[in-house]
């Protein structure tokens, strides 16, 4: 139904985006906010029709899709609020000291400015929240950058319907049409052309390690390299301390059975690795977890390609001689269904087998059994960067675990105590990103208003007449935003 964009169409889209950038970068925060809120309104106005299409394309249930659309619109409005208020640009002013000796000090003022057109690759597992009007487009628009979206081929019609909602918002608010371009492309050629186009200033991506790393390498080889902000998955290790399992094994086993299999394990924050210390508490946890998972009904995964990859990756783990399957669903499943399951392995075998360290995207988790606390700490040194890490412990456990927590904090972008990593709250304090290979740049996240920082750069203005400065840096603070003036934050 949807044809891959041609070279001519990509060229035209990028040129329109750049022409729009030259205008949109000067748009006020208030006007950008009106546009972004109107996008949210128009996405909501798609009603039940788009939910029906998304259900057909992704096999996700209506409740999940309704919740995701609501989250997407909240994200848009959250960014709009921050953009309208204006302090996020981090305006910094160091006023002149003309009489300073031996050299006078110039007047220097600095703020964040947009970098240019951003290419966004829609995600397979989030048809709304990480796709056509999701967090990457929302944060790029907030930063002042046009967006060129490549729809994910797993849900092209859903993406097209959202794209039409964005176009209606552009028309209603009088924004330049080129601030949003939408193309389709099932093959690598379209994505490659978008990344290599000289007008592309940055890339946003959510997906597999292979896909994100390929885009990152491609962008680095350009004559003018550009940043690729790729979130590439994670096994999200959970460290189960002894005291908590001695008293609350059932509670945490049930909690994690739901977290492992929620959405058929197709969340980037699914806990794919559970690490505990051998003993009665871990034995009880393992038994209850296996029992809970055995009763979870399989459902279709997002598309046949993901189901096929899940089964292949799961099999790669289970064929290892040191791995034991502990529990899997006893209910019938079809060819494209996920298979809820949990397996176990000793810490020694895990550390010596890199095949066990890779993400299995789907309803599967691996329990790593350690002899003692020292071996648990040793496991940490064999783990790569993660989106999240979790520590489950009693008050006494946590009081004695400062060294472990400190070591775990080096691995991740979000550190959780006595909870589950699934469920990413949208807000200014959230960090959804982590050290490589969880993402290509762990300094930034892709949730909340801080996601805008990916698509800006600092620009200093030296000895500028006030009337030529952006409003954010003018004397008198006409926008009434928080600024850092001569080392002090305030609105004066």
PEUR-V554483 format. One record per backbone hydrogen bond with DSSP energy under -0.5 kcal/mol. NH is the residue of the N-H (numbers start at 1). CO is the residue of the C=O. Records with the same first field share a line. If there is no record, write none. Layout:
# PEUR-V554483
NH: CO / CO
This chain:
# PEUR-V554483
3: 1
5: 184
10: 6
11: 7
12: 8
13: 9
14: 10
15: 11
16: 12
17: 13
18: 14
19: 15
20: 16
21: 17
22: 18
23: 19 / 20
24: 20
25: 21
26: 23
27: 24
32: 28
33: 29
34: 30
35: 31
36: 32
37: 33
38: 34
39: 35
40: 36
41: 37
42: 38
43: 39
44: 40
45: 41
46: 43
47: 44
49: 46
50: 46
51: 47
52: 48
53: 49
54: 50
55: 51
56: 52
57: 53
58: 54
59: 55
65: 61
66: 62
67: 63
68: 64
69: 65
70: 66
71: 67
72: 68
73: 69
74: 70
75: 71
76: 72
77: 73
78: 74
79: 75
80: 76
81: 77
82: 78
83: 79
84: 80
85: 81
86: 82
88: 82
89: 86
90: 87
92: 110
93: 484
94: 108
95: 93
97: 105
100: 97
105: 97
108: 94 / 106
109: 461
110: 92
111: 459
112: 89
113: 457
115: 455
117: 199
118: 146
119: 202
120: 118 / 148
121: 204
122: 120 / 150
123: 130
130: 126
131: 128
134: 131
135: 129
138: 134
139: 135
140: 136
141: 137
142: 138
143: 139
144: 140 / 141
145: 140
147: 179
148: 118
149: 147 / 181
150: 120
151: 149 / 183
155: 152
156: 153
159: 155
160: 156
161: 157
162: 158
163: 159
164: 160
165: 161
166: 162
167: 163
168: 164
169: 165
170: 166
171: 167
172: 168
173: 169
174: 170
175: 170
179: 176
180: 177
181: 147
183: 149
191: 187
192: 188
193: 189
194: 190
195: 191
196: 192
197: 193
200: 197
201: 117
202: 117
203: 227
204: 119
205: 229
206: 121
207: 231
212: 208
213: 209
214: 210
215: 211
216: 212
217: 213
218: 214
219: 215
220: 216
221: 217 / 218
222: 219
225: 223
226: 219
227: 201
229: 203 / 227
230: 228
231: 205
232: 230 / 438
233: 438
238: 273
239: 390
240: 238 / 275
241: 239 / 392
245: 241
246: 242
247: 243
248: 244
249: 245
252: 248
253: 249
254: 250
255: 251
256: 252
257: 253
258: 254
259: 255
260: 256
261: 257
262: 258
264: 261
265: 262
266: 263
270: 267
272: 235 / 270
273: 235 / 236
274: 366
275: 238
276: 274 / 368
277: 240
278: 370
283: 279
284: 280
285: 281
286: 282
287: 283
288: 284
289: 285
290: 286
291: 287
292: 288
293: 289
294: 290
295: 291 / 292
296: 293
301: 336
306: 303
307: 303
308: 304
309: 305
310: 306
311: 307
312: 308
313: 309
314: 310
315: 311
316: 312
317: 313
318: 314
319: 315
320: 317
323: 320
324: 344
326: 342
327: 342
329: 340
330: 294
337: 334
338: 299
340: 338
341: 363
342: 327
343: 365
344: 324
345: 367
347: 369
350: 346
351: 347
352: 348
353: 350
356: 353
357: 354
361: 359
362: 265 / 360
363: 264
364: 362
365: 341
366: 272
367: 343
368: 274 / 366
369: 345 / 367
370: 276 / 368
376: 372
377: 373
378: 374
379: 375
380: 376
381: 377
382: 379
383: 380
385: 436
386: 411
389: 414
390: 237
391: 416
392: 239
393: 391
398: 394
399: 395
400: 396 / 397
401: 398
405: 401
406: 402
407: 403
408: 404
409: 405
410: 406 / 407
411: 408
412: 408
413: 386 / 387
414: 387
416: 389 / 414
418: 391
425: 423
427: 425
430: 427
433: 431
438: 435
439: 434
440: 230
444: 441
446: 432
451: 448
452: 449
453: 450
454: 451
455: 452
456: 453
457: 113
459: 111
461: 109
462: 460
463: 107 / 461
468: 465
469: 465 / 466
473: 470
474: 470 / 471
477: 474
480: 477
483: 490
484: 91
485: 483 / 488
486: 93 / 484
488: 485
490: 483
